[in-house]
Amino acid sequence: MLLGGLLALVVGAASAADILPPAPSLDSAHLRGRFELEAGAYVRADASLGWARARNATSTFANTVSDFRLDSTRFSHAPVTGLGFGYQLNGFLRADLTVEQRGSARYKALGSYVDAPNCGVARCSDAYAGGIRSTLVMANAYGEVGSWFDVTPFVGLGLGFARNAFETVSMPAGNGHSLGQSAGATQTRFAFAVMAGLAYEVTPQVKVETSYRYLNMGAAQSGSITCASAAGACVGQTQRIGLSAHDLRIGLRYALSGGAARD
């Protein structure tokens, strides 16, 4: 009876195997990934939302008063648009040259210092408002690690230059000085970026990218703040702010060579 039961179990398992769908092939291109050569030129367009961050903010006013500090510095987010031209070297590497414009990020800061004649025992405080725009030219290189289900992960590094325009900085009257305002000022600084994202192949010629990028744009320096009554915080104060940004990006790449054949 035991032998008969085992025989029935084996026969039943064999019958069930006959009606199950076949296992997926491990040779499927979707599962093993694609690493074939895809050389050719492309053009690109990008749009981003950038969150600027201030680093190591300083002011020359610290040389004039006691214990000056910028207690807070912050920026609004700003739109970013860019265009570029690149070349896909093979299935693993590509590079491009991009030009991008970062919209005006509104800048607000609060500084405080000790000034007994004007503020007594309390710390004086001054508020600042302005904006910063940047134009960047970047040379970027990317490493790709194959494609699965038409999605290609990538990492990248960018080096270039940022032209940072510090717009007019204004400061309300108070603490012994009248309304203060600076002229705009522009400087060109070294910039670098690191990024990671995914590219989806819509057609052999068209790819859509989504990515995150950390960007360091060097420093921006304001013009000299002047007031009608040149006293207190108006004695030629300038501010210097290190600029970085966290960008969420979406991009479109179009292959000029018509795209490579896929397996």
C-alpha atoms as a printed R data frame, in Angstrom:
    type eleno elety resid chain resno      x       y       z
1   ATOM     1    CA   MET     A     1  0.000   0.000   0.000
2   ATOM     2    CA   LEU     A     2  2.874   2.376   0.825
3   ATOM     3    CA   LEU     A     3  4.534   1.683  -2.550
4   ATOM     4    CA   GLY     A     4  1.254   2.354  -4.321
5   ATOM     5    CA   GLY     A     5  0.817   5.675  -2.553
6   ATOM     6    CA   LEU     A     6  4.311   6.838  -3.509
7   ATOM     7    CA   LEU     A     7  3.697   5.845  -7.128
8   ATOM     8    CA   ALA     A     8  0.448   7.839  -7.202
9   ATOM     9    CA   LEU     A     9  2.235  10.891  -5.753
10  ATOM    10    CA   VAL     A    10  4.933  10.766  -8.423
11  ATOM    11    CA   VAL     A    11  2.372  10.392 -11.222
12  ATOM    12    CA   GLY     A    12  0.334  13.316  -9.832
13  ATOM    13    CA   ALA     A    13  3.384  15.589  -9.665
14  ATOM    14    CA   ALA     A    14  4.297  14.729 -13.243
15  ATOM    15    CA   SER     A    15  0.771  15.579 -14.406
16  ATOM    16    CA   ALA     A    16  0.848  18.942 -12.578
17  ATOM    17    CA   ALA     A    17  4.181  19.782 -14.202
18  ATOM    18    CA   ASP     A    18  2.609  19.207 -17.610
19  ATOM    19    CA   ILE     A    19 -0.003  21.930 -17.076
20  ATOM    20    CA   LEU     A    20  2.269  24.584 -15.426
21  ATOM    21    CA   PRO     A    21  3.588  27.400 -17.674
22  ATOM    22    CA   PRO     A    22  7.243  27.062 -18.724
23  ATOM    23    CA   ALA     A    23  9.863  28.790 -16.541
24  ATOM    24    CA   PRO     A    24 11.212  32.059 -17.973
25  ATOM    25    CA   SER     A    25 14.377  31.718 -20.000
26  ATOM    26    CA   LEU     A    26 17.494  32.952 -18.268
27  ATOM    27    CA   ASP     A    27 18.712  33.965 -21.718
28  ATOM    28    CA   SER     A    28 16.028  36.682 -21.986
29  ATOM    29    CA   ALA     A    29 17.504  40.079 -22.895
30  ATOM    30    CA   HIS     A    30 15.276  41.724 -20.274
31  ATOM    31    CA   LEU     A    31 16.729  39.532 -17.506
32  ATOM    32    CA   ARG     A    32 20.381  39.437 -18.444
33  ATOM    33    CA   GLY     A    33 20.560  43.135 -19.375
34  ATOM    34    CA   ARG     A    34 21.916  44.732 -22.552
35  ATOM    35    CA   PHE     A    35 25.481  45.910 -22.893
36  ATOM    36    CA   GLU     A    36 25.837  46.212 -26.661
37  ATOM    37    CA   LEU     A    37 27.650  49.020 -28.447
38  ATOM    38    CA   GLU     A    38 25.489  52.140 -28.938
39  ATOM    39    CA   ALA     A    39 27.893  54.746 -30.307
40  ATOM    40    CA   GLY     A    40 26.534  58.003 -31.698
41  ATOM    41    CA   ALA     A    41 25.881  61.713 -31.122
42  ATOM    42    CA   TYR     A    42 22.825  63.089 -29.331
43  ATOM    43    CA   VAL     A    43 21.229  66.357 -28.281
44  ATOM    44    CA   ARG     A    44 19.499  66.916 -24.970
45  ATOM    45    CA   ALA     A    45 17.142  69.268 -23.143
46  ATOM    46    CA   ASP     A    46 16.625  69.374 -19.384
47  ATOM    47    CA   ALA     A    47 14.303  70.983 -16.864
48  ATOM    48    CA   SER     A    48 14.902  70.936 -13.121
49  ATOM    49    CA   LEU     A    49 13.674  72.252  -9.829
50  ATOM    50    CA   GLY     A    50 16.642  73.359  -7.743
51  ATOM    51    CA   TRP     A    51 16.957  73.962  -4.030
52  ATOM    52    CA   ALA     A    52 19.913  76.288  -3.414
53  ATOM    53    CA   ARG     A    53 21.848  76.109  -0.153
54  ATOM    54    CA   ALA     A    54 24.164  78.649   1.470
55  ATOM    55    CA   ARG     A    55 27.598  77.538   2.697
56  ATOM    56    CA   ASN     A    56 30.056  79.497   4.823
57  ATOM    57    CA   ALA     A    57 28.201  82.825   4.586
58  ATOM    58    CA   THR     A    58 30.314  85.785   5.741
59  ATOM    59    CA   SER     A    59 30.088  89.587   5.810
60  ATOM    60    CA   THR     A    60 32.698  92.321   5.895
61  ATOM    61    CA   PHE     A    61 30.540  93.987   8.582
62  ATOM    62    CA   ALA     A    62 32.214  91.522  10.978
63  ATOM    63    CA   ASN     A    63 35.341  93.709  10.708
64  ATOM    64    CA   THR     A    64 33.443  96.782  11.962
65  ATOM    65    CA   VAL     A    65 31.235  95.693  14.875
66  ATOM    66    CA   SER     A    66 31.558  93.311  17.784
67  ATOM    67    CA   ASP     A    67 30.510  89.659  17.477
68  ATOM    68    CA   PHE     A    68 28.726  89.905  14.118
69  ATOM    69    CA   ARG     A    69 27.218  86.726  12.722
70  ATOM    70    CA   LEU     A    70 24.751  85.727  10.020
71  ATOM    71    CA   ASP     A    71 22.282  83.739  12.109
72  ATOM    72    CA   SER     A    72 20.310  82.436   9.138
73  ATOM    73    CA   THR     A    73 20.621  82.353   5.355
74  ATOM    74    CA   ARG     A    74 18.132  80.699   3.076
75  ATOM    75    CA   PHE     A    75 17.042  80.566  -0.568
76  ATOM    76    CA   SER     A    76 13.801  79.832  -2.333
77  ATOM    77    CA   HIS     A    77 13.746  77.046  -4.927
78  ATOM    78    CA   ALA     A    78 14.200  78.098  -8.543
79  ATOM    79    CA   PRO     A    79 13.516  76.636 -12.014
80  ATOM    80    CA   VAL     A    80 16.472  75.424 -14.084
81  ATOM    81    CA   THR     A    81 16.553  74.849 -17.859
82  ATOM    82    CA   GLY     A    82 19.376  73.549 -20.016
83  ATOM    83    CA   LEU     A    83 20.469  72.353 -23.469
84  ATOM    84    CA   GLY     A    84 23.375  70.159 -24.473
85  ATOM    85    CA   PHE     A    85 25.197  68.100 -27.079
86  ATOM    86    CA   GLY     A    86 26.777  64.730 -26.348
87  ATOM    87    CA   TYR     A    87 28.187  61.479 -27.631
88  ATOM    88    CA   GLN     A    88 27.428  57.894 -26.599
89  ATOM    89    CA   LEU     A    89 30.858  56.253 -26.677
90  ATOM    90    CA   ASN     A    90 29.602  52.685 -26.130
91  ATOM    91    CA   GLY     A    91 27.159  50.762 -23.975
92  ATOM    92    CA   PHE     A    92 28.931  51.871 -20.808
93  ATOM    93    CA   LEU     A    93 30.119  55.464 -21.304
94  ATOM    94    CA   ARG     A    94 28.775  58.740 -22.660
95  ATOM    95    CA   ALA     A    95 29.690  62.417 -22.305
96  ATOM    96    CA   ASP     A    96 28.055  65.762 -23.046
97  ATOM    97    CA   LEU     A    97 28.547  69.514 -22.857
98  ATOM    98    CA   THR     A    98 25.637  71.455 -21.364
99  ATOM    99    CA   VAL     A    99 24.629  75.080 -20.851
100 ATOM   100    CA   GLU     A   100 21.989  75.864 -18.235
101 ATOM   101    CA   GLN     A   101 20.259  78.861 -16.738
102 ATOM   102    CA   ARG     A   102 19.191  78.863 -13.097
103 ATOM   103    CA   GLY     A   103 16.343  81.240 -12.328
104 ATOM   104    CA   SER     A   104 16.524  83.774  -9.519
105 ATOM   105    CA   ALA     A   105 16.590  82.116  -6.082
106 ATOM   106    CA   ARG     A   106 15.306  84.629  -3.551
107 ATOM   107    CA   TYR     A   107 17.812  85.187  -0.760
108 ATOM   108    CA   LYS     A   108 16.977  86.113   2.838
109 ATOM   109    CA   ALA     A   109 19.375  86.448   5.740
110 ATOM   110    CA   LEU     A   110 19.371  87.679   9.308
111 ATOM   111    CA   GLY     A   111 22.501  89.099  10.915
112 ATOM   112    CA   SER     A   112 23.090  90.084  14.534
113 ATOM   113    CA   TYR     A   113 25.824  91.889  16.454
114 ATOM   114    CA   VAL     A   114 26.624  93.817  19.634
115 ATOM   115    CA   ASP     A   115 26.171  97.614  19.467
116 ATOM   116    CA   ALA     A   116 25.397  99.092  22.896
117 ATOM   117    CA   PRO     A   117 24.809 102.721  21.749
118 ATOM   118    CA   ASN     A   118 22.049 101.663  19.326
119 ATOM   119    CA   CYS     A   119 20.641  98.471  20.865
120 ATOM   120    CA   GLY     A   120 21.549  98.536  24.549
121 ATOM   121    CA   VAL     A   121 22.111  95.140  26.175
122 ATOM   122    CA   ALA     A   122 20.181  93.307  23.446
123 ATOM   123    CA   ARG     A   123 21.856  92.200  20.218
124 ATOM   124    CA   CYS     A   124 21.159  94.345  17.169
125 ATOM   125    CA   SER     A   125 19.702  92.518  14.188
126 ATOM   126    CA   ASP     A   126 19.518  93.398  10.491
127 ATOM   127    CA   ALA     A   127 17.490  91.602   7.808
128 ATOM   128    CA   TYR     A   128 18.734  91.237   4.225
129 ATOM   129    CA   ALA     A   129 16.852  90.321   1.066
130 ATOM   130    CA   GLY     A   130 18.040  89.776  -2.486
131 ATOM   131    CA   GLY     A   131 18.424  87.107  -5.123
132 ATOM   132    CA   ILE     A   132 21.032  85.059  -6.997
133 ATOM   133    CA   ARG     A   133 20.953  83.802 -10.600
134 ATOM   134    CA   SER     A   134 23.527  81.515 -12.187
135 ATOM   135    CA   THR     A   135 24.531  80.447 -15.692
136 ATOM   136    CA   LEU     A   136 26.583  77.255 -15.969
137 ATOM   137    CA   VAL     A   137 28.672  75.573 -18.648
138 ATOM   138    CA   MET     A   138 29.418  71.965 -17.687
139 ATOM   139    CA   ALA     A   139 31.328  69.046 -19.215
140 ATOM   140    CA   ASN     A   140 29.722  65.822 -17.967
141 ATOM   141    CA   ALA     A   141 30.715  62.148 -18.115
142 ATOM   142    CA   TYR     A   142 28.392  59.244 -17.306
143 ATOM   143    CA   GLY     A   143 28.809  55.565 -16.545
144 ATOM   144    CA   GLU     A   144 25.973  53.203 -17.475
145 ATOM   145    CA   VAL     A   145 25.573  49.656 -16.181
146 ATOM   146    CA   GLY     A   146 23.390  47.994 -18.810
147 ATOM   147    CA   SER     A   147 19.656  48.109 -19.557
148 ATOM   148    CA   TRP     A   148 16.853  46.072 -18.049
149 ATOM   149    CA   PHE     A   149 13.282  46.351 -19.370
150 ATOM   150    CA   ASP     A   150 14.451  49.419 -21.375
151 ATOM   151    CA   VAL     A   151 15.633  51.211 -18.203
152 ATOM   152    CA   THR     A   152 19.312  52.171 -17.878
153 ATOM   153    CA   PRO     A   153 20.746  53.250 -14.485
154 ATOM   154    CA   PHE     A   154 23.597  55.740 -14.631
155 ATOM   155    CA   VAL     A   155 25.941  57.826 -12.471
156 ATOM   156    CA   GLY     A   156 27.736  60.974 -13.575
157 ATOM   157    CA   LEU     A   157 30.318  63.624 -12.781
158 ATOM   158    CA   GLY     A   158 30.371  67.196 -14.115
159 ATOM   159    CA   LEU     A   159 33.062  69.896 -14.138
160 ATOM   160    CA   GLY     A   160 32.720  73.444 -15.407
161 ATOM   161    CA   PHE     A   161 32.109  77.080 -14.555
162 ATOM   162    CA   ALA     A   162 29.273  79.020 -12.932
163 ATOM   163    CA   ARG     A   163 28.640  82.714 -13.543
164 ATOM   164    CA   ASN     A   164 26.878  83.796 -10.338
165 ATOM   165    CA   ALA     A   165 24.956  87.072 -10.370
166 ATOM   166    CA   PHE     A   166 24.185  88.445  -6.902
167 ATOM   167    CA   GLU     A   167 21.220  90.745  -7.438
168 ATOM   168    CA   THR     A   168 20.504  93.888  -5.384
169 ATOM   169    CA   VAL     A   169 20.592  93.283  -1.632
170 ATOM   170    CA   SER     A   170 18.301  95.497   0.442
171 ATOM   171    CA   MET     A   171 18.280  96.099   4.197
172 ATOM   172    CA   PRO     A   172 15.463  97.904   6.090
173 ATOM   173    CA   ALA     A   173 16.292 100.988   8.122
174 ATOM   174    CA   GLY     A   174 17.035 100.537  11.819
175 ATOM   175    CA   ASN     A   175 19.776 100.316  14.457
176 ATOM   176    CA   GLY     A   176 21.039 103.799  13.648
177 ATOM   177    CA   HIS     A   177 21.098 103.490   9.850
178 ATOM   178    CA   SER     A   178 18.708 104.309   7.025
179 ATOM   179    CA   LEU     A   179 17.503 101.971   4.265
180 ATOM   180    CA   GLY     A   180 20.490 100.179   2.734
181 ATOM   181    CA   GLN     A   181 20.894  98.791  -0.767
182 ATOM   182    CA   SER     A   182 23.677  97.318  -2.891
183 ATOM   183    CA   ALA     A   183 24.319  97.254  -6.602
184 ATOM   184    CA   GLY     A   184 24.370  93.881  -8.362
185 ATOM   185    CA   ALA     A   185 27.652  91.962  -8.660
186 ATOM   186    CA   THR     A   186 28.751  89.020 -10.808
187 ATOM   187    CA   GLN     A   187 31.621  86.536 -10.508
188 ATOM   188    CA   THR     A   188 32.674  83.395 -12.399
189 ATOM   189    CA   ARG     A   189 33.595  80.368 -10.284
190 ATOM   190    CA   PHE     A   190 34.626  76.742 -10.744
191 ATOM   191    CA   ALA     A   191 31.677  74.336 -10.442
192 ATOM   192    CA   PHE     A   192 31.310  70.591 -10.058
193 ATOM   193    CA   ALA     A   193 28.413  68.150  -9.878
194 ATOM   194    CA   VAL     A   194 27.669  64.512  -9.082
195 ATOM   195    CA   MET     A   195 24.468  62.839 -10.251
196 ATOM   196    CA   ALA     A   196 22.592  59.555 -10.508
197 ATOM   197    CA   GLY     A   197 19.424  58.559 -12.294
198 ATOM   198    CA   LEU     A   198 17.511  56.339 -14.691
199 ATOM   199    CA   ALA     A   199 17.030  56.628 -18.459
200 ATOM   200    CA   TYR     A   200 14.015  55.029 -20.144
201 ATOM   201    CA   GLU     A   201 14.169  54.120 -23.830
202 ATOM   202    CA   VAL     A   202 10.978  55.331 -25.509
203 ATOM   203    CA   THR     A   203 12.332  54.476 -28.971
204 ATOM   204    CA   PRO     A   204 15.869  53.617 -30.170
205 ATOM   205    CA   GLN     A   205 16.314  57.367 -30.772
206 ATOM   206    CA   VAL     A   206 14.497  58.886 -27.788
207 ATOM   207    CA   LYS     A   207 15.343  58.460 -24.098
208 ATOM   208    CA   VAL     A   208 13.737  60.152 -21.099
209 ATOM   209    CA   GLU     A   209 15.852  60.699 -17.970
210 ATOM   210    CA   THR     A   210 14.980  61.331 -14.342
211 ATOM   211    CA   SER     A   211 17.830  62.078 -11.963
212 ATOM   212    CA   TYR     A   212 19.120  63.724  -8.805
213 ATOM   213    CA   ARG     A   213 22.124  66.064  -8.899
214 ATOM   214    CA   TYR     A   214 24.258  67.714  -6.240
215 ATOM   215    CA   LEU     A   215 25.832  70.901  -7.608
216 ATOM   216    CA   ASN     A   216 28.533  73.113  -6.110
217 ATOM   217    CA   MET     A   217 28.727  76.541  -7.797
218 ATOM   218    CA   GLY     A   218 31.524  78.183  -5.843
219 ATOM   219    CA   ALA     A   219 30.788  81.497  -4.137
220 ATOM   220    CA   ALA     A   220 28.784  84.632  -4.895
221 ATOM   221    CA   GLN     A   221 29.652  88.058  -3.484
222 ATOM   222    CA   SER     A   222 27.233  90.963  -3.197
223 ATOM   223    CA   GLY     A   223 27.900  94.550  -4.127
224 ATOM   224    CA   SER     A   224 28.672  97.044  -1.378
225 ATOM   225    CA   ILE     A   225 25.638  98.015   0.724
226 ATOM   226    CA   THR     A   226 25.234 101.780   0.993
227 ATOM   227    CA   CYS     A   227 22.703 104.009   2.781
228 ATOM   228    CA   ALA     A   228 21.650 107.660   2.659
229 ATOM   229    CA   SER     A   229 23.169 108.009   6.133
230 ATOM   230    CA   ALA     A   230 26.383 105.965   5.903
231 ATOM   231    CA   ALA     A   231 26.573 104.655   9.422
232 ATOM   232    CA   GLY     A   232 26.199 101.371  11.245
233 ATOM   233    CA   ALA     A   233 25.648  98.438   8.894
234 ATOM   234    CA   CYS     A   234 26.098 100.692   5.847
235 ATOM   235    CA   VAL     A   235 29.842 101.150   6.059
236 ATOM   236    CA   GLY     A   236 30.528  99.348   2.775
237 ATOM   237    CA   GLN     A   237 29.259  95.953   3.911
238 ATOM   238    CA   THR     A   238 29.522  93.104   1.360
239 ATOM   239    CA   GLN     A   239 28.362  89.515   1.807
240 ATOM   240    CA   ARG     A   240 29.964  86.363   0.437
241 ATOM   241    CA   ILE     A   241 28.028  83.094   0.229
242 ATOM   242    CA   GLY     A   242 29.111  79.652  -0.919
243 ATOM   243    CA   LEU     A   243 26.468  78.201  -3.258
244 ATOM   244    CA   SER     A   244 25.348  74.612  -3.649
245 ATOM   245    CA   ALA     A   245 22.103  73.054  -4.872
246 ATOM   246    CA   HIS     A   246 20.082  69.860  -4.805
247 ATOM   247    CA   ASP     A   247 18.316  69.398  -8.148
248 ATOM   248    CA   LEU     A   248 15.536  67.065  -9.226
249 ATOM   249    CA   ARG     A   249 15.825  66.777 -13.016
250 ATOM   250    CA   ILE     A   250 13.949  65.446 -16.008
251 ATOM   251    CA   GLY     A   251 15.621  65.336 -19.401
252 ATOM   252    CA   LEU     A   252 15.071  64.269 -22.994
253 ATOM   253    CA   ARG     A   253 17.823  62.809 -25.194
254 ATOM   254    CA   TYR     A   254 17.503  62.447 -28.963
255 ATOM   255    CA   ALA     A   255 20.044  60.309 -30.845
256 ATOM   256    CA   LEU     A   256 21.149  61.974 -34.076
257 ATOM   257    CA   SER     A   257 22.425  58.689 -35.574
258 ATOM   258    CA   GLY     A   258 18.997  57.028 -35.541
259 ATOM   259    CA   GLY     A   259 19.687  54.735 -32.589
260 ATOM   260    CA   ALA     A   260 21.320  51.308 -32.471
261 ATOM   261    CA   ALA     A   261 19.522  48.065 -33.110
262 ATOM   262    CA   ARG     A   262 18.408  46.271 -29.937
263 ATOM   263    CA   ASP     A   263 18.541  42.540 -29.346
